[in-house]
Amino acid sequence: MAFTLGFHIILASIGVGFPAIILIANYLGLRRNDAVALGLAQRWSKVAAVTFVVGAITGTVLSFEMGLLWPELMRRFGDVFGLPFALEGIFFFTEAIFIAIYIYGWKRLSGWVHFWTGVPVVLAGLGGAWSVVAANSWMNQPDGFKLDSQGNATDVNALDAFFNGAVAYEAPHMILAAYLVTGFLVASVYAVGMLRGRRDRHHRLGLLIPLTVAVIVTPVQFAVGDTVARSIADDQPVKFAAMECVQTTHRHVTEYIGGRCTSDGVKGGIGIPGLDSWLVGFSTDTEVIGLDSVPPDDRPAGQHAASLGVRRHGGHLLRDDRPGAVARDRLVAQARHPQDAVVPAGGGRLRAGRDRCARVRLDRDGGGPAAVDRLRGDAHGGRRHRGQRRLGEPGCGRRPVRRAGDRDGARAPRDGAPLARRRSR
């Protein structure tokens, strides 16, 4: 899902910001009777259509992944934050309809009529972005429901869930980021052309329009981003502590540029004393809540050695039996197919080539490997999944493989955790 989202978020940002830049060029072309500006708008609209189609595909995949990978989350709370997804679907189809009219209307509609068919594309992009971020912000500050004794959502108020406490600053932050990144991205294409000696009006105007949008949005984004960070510090102090690697609650907290977060604080970064406290409360004497304010098991997963409930010991990845990690693993086990995450048998990075044959499946049940096999056997009617095999069975190249954590390289017993079979391409 992270792989899909990594592509989709870029394409979605372009889909939100690019239509406005296209309309600016279209407006200038009609207002000044400028053929160059109209040519830019027409060319950019074709690029926007391609990014929209690819973004629609990745977005559709994400929609299915929400239900397939997180069924328990959707079962319990789908009725609560389902409204933003429904509205996003309406905005998406509206954008698709009008972007088709805009593209095919270049030579079929009069100038200003054609221009106004592009306005709904911009508005639908803004509405879709707001809706998706509303679902994300609800996960940061859940609202609009109550929990019964079984943990199910009751007394659902969809509007309260949609207009939760975090959407007011998260949605503008995302929309401005879309305009900012799209402006600089489009301008960079024409900047490269000008650096190569193409100084005609086509390149100058192609650089000026998106760059102007990005330059105007940048200082606004600074202010909104500062508001977002301060709101997170007030509403979600533990998340802020994880973001800033604040281990203990204290005043005069140092802000670091770069570095890496450790249990002893930031290592290797450039520290600016008191700046973190000043950014939170406009005073270096502001107290910043640290990670020591909550038990270790309730801290964000990113503060552990790994976020999937595993820990590193002696160069090997082992099962993490802490209560918080077990709870996360059980949730993941409910949300995923038994044939899910894998780790290298020898610890460390998973290298290309032969080491990929020795992947060991994580034990996502609280017990030993035998308990996992029984659990999976029950799930598959007493039969192992066709894509699984046990440790000790021939792997890639018929080499023996060992269980994660074994130091002597001995052959693992037959009741070890199942392995993922490599699919031949």
Long-range contacts (C-beta under 8 A, 24 or more apart in sequence): 1-62, 1-65, 1-69, 4-58, 4-61, 4-62, 4-65, 5-62, 7-54, 7-58, 8-55, 8-58, 8-59, 8-61, 8-62, 11-51, 11-52, 11-54, 11-55, 11-58, 12-55, 12-59, 12-129, 12-132, 12-178, 13-177, 13-178, 13-181, 13-182, 14-48, 14-51, 14-55, 14-178, 14-181, 14-182, 14-185, 15-48, 15-51, 15-52, 15-55, 15-95, 15-125, 16-125, 16-126, 16-128, 16-129, 16-175, 16-178, 16-179, 16-182, 17-125, 17-178, 17-179, 17-180, 17-181, 17-182, 17-183, 17-213, 18-44, 18-47, 18-48, 18-51, 18-182, 18-186, 19-48, 19-99, 19-118, 19-121, 19-122, 19-125, 20-122, 20-179, 20-213, 21-182, 21-183, 21-186, 21-209, 21-210, 21-213, 22-48, 22-118, 23-115, 23-118, 23-119, 23-122, 24-209, 24-213, 25-205, 25-209, 26-114, 26-115, 26-118, 27-115, 28-209, 30-111, 30-112, 30-115, 36-201, 36-202, 36-205, 37-205, 37-209, 39-202, 40-202, 40-205, 40-206, 40-209, 42-106, 44-186, 45-99, 45-102, 45-103, 45-106, 46-103, 48-99, 49-99, 49-103, 52-95, 52-96, 52-99, 56-92, 56-96, 59-92, 69-335, 69-336, 70-335, 71-334, 71-335, 72-331, 72-334, 72-335, 73-335, 76-151, 76-152, 76-153, 77-142, 77-145, 77-153, 79-153, 79-156, 80-138, 80-142, 80-144, 80-145, 80-153, 80-156, 80-158, 80-161, 81-134, 81-135, 81-138, 81-139, 81-161, 81-162, 82-158, 83-158, 83-159, 83-161, 83-162, 84-131, 84-132, 84-134, 84-135, 84-138, 84-161, 84-162, 85-131, 85-132, 85-135, 87-127, 87-131, 87-162, 88-127, 88-128, 88-131, 88-132, 88-135, 91-124, 91-125, 91-127, 91-128, 91-131, 92-124, 92-128, 94-120, 94-124, 95-120, 95-121, 95-124, 95-125, 95-128, 98-124, 126-175, 129-171, 129-174, 129-175, 129-178, 130-167, 130-171, 130-175, 133-167, 133-170, 133-171, 133-174, 134-162, 134-163, 134-164, 134-167, 134-171, 136-170, 137-164, 137-165, 137-166, 137-167, 137-170, 137-171, 138-162, 138-164, 138-166, 138-167, 140-164, 140-166, 140-170, 140-235, 140-236, 140-239, 141-165, 141-166, 141-235, 141-236, 165-235, 166-231, 166-235, 169-224, 169-227, 169-228, 169-231, 170-228, 172-224, 173-221, 173-224, 173-225, 173-228, 176-217, 176-220, 176-221, 176-224, 177-221, 179-213, 179-214, 179-217, 180-214, 180-217, 180-218, 180-221, 182-210, 182-213, 182-214, 183-210, 183-211, 183-212, 183-213, 183-214, 183-215, 183-217, 184-210, 184-211, 184-214, 185-210, 186-210, 187-211, 187-214, 226-279, 229-279, 229-280, 230-279, 230-280, 233-280, 233-288, 233-289, 237-288, 237-289, 237-293, 238-289, 238-291, 238-293, 238-294, 238-298, 238-299, 238-300, 239-300, 240-280, 240-288, 240-289, 241-288, 241-289, 241-290, 241-291, 241-293, 242-291, 242-299, 242-300, 242-302, 242-303, 244-276, 244-288, 246-276, 246-288, 246-289, 246-290, 246-291, 247-290, 247-291, 247-292, 248-290, 248-291, 248-292, 249-287, 249-288, 249-289, 249-290, 249-292, 249-293, 250-287, 250-288, 250-290, 251-277, 251-284, 251-285, 251-286, 251-287, 251-288, 252-277, 252-284, 252-285, 253-277, 253-280, 253-288, 255-279, 261-303, 296-322, 296-324, 297-322, 297-323, 297-324, 297-325, 298-324, 299-324, 301-328, 308-332, 308-341, 308-362, 309-362, 309-364, 310-343, 310-362, 312-347, 313-405, 314-347, 314-405, 314-407, 315-346, 315-347, 315-348, 316-346, 316-347, 316-404, 316-405, 316-406, 316-407, 317-343, 317-344, 317-347, 317-404, 317-405, 318-404, 318-405, 319-362, 319-363, 321-366, 326-366, 329-362, 329-364, 329-365, 330-364, 330-365, 330-366, 332-364, 333-364, 333-365, 338-364, 338-375, 338-376, 338-379, 338-380, 338-385, 338-388, 339-385, 339-387, 339-388, 339-418, 339-420, 340-364, 342-419, 342-420, 343-404, 344-404, 345-401, 345-402, 345-403, 345-404, 346-402, 347-404, 354-396, 354-397, 354-399, 356-396, 356-422, 357-395, 357-396, 357-397, 357-399, 357-401, 357-422, 358-395, 358-396, 358-399, 358-401, 358-402, 359-419, 359-420, 360-391, 360-401, 360-403, 360-404, 360-417, 360-419, 361-388, 361-417, 361-418, 361-419, 361-420, 362-417, 363-417, 369-415, 369-416, 369-417, 370-415, 372-417, 372-418, 373-415, 373-417, 373-418, 376-418, 384-418, 385-418, 387-420, 387-421, 388-418, 388-419, 388-420, 388-421, 389-418, 389-419, 389-421, 390-414, 390-415, 390-416, 390-418, 390-419, 391-416, 391-417, 391-419, 392-416, 393-419, 395-419, 396-422
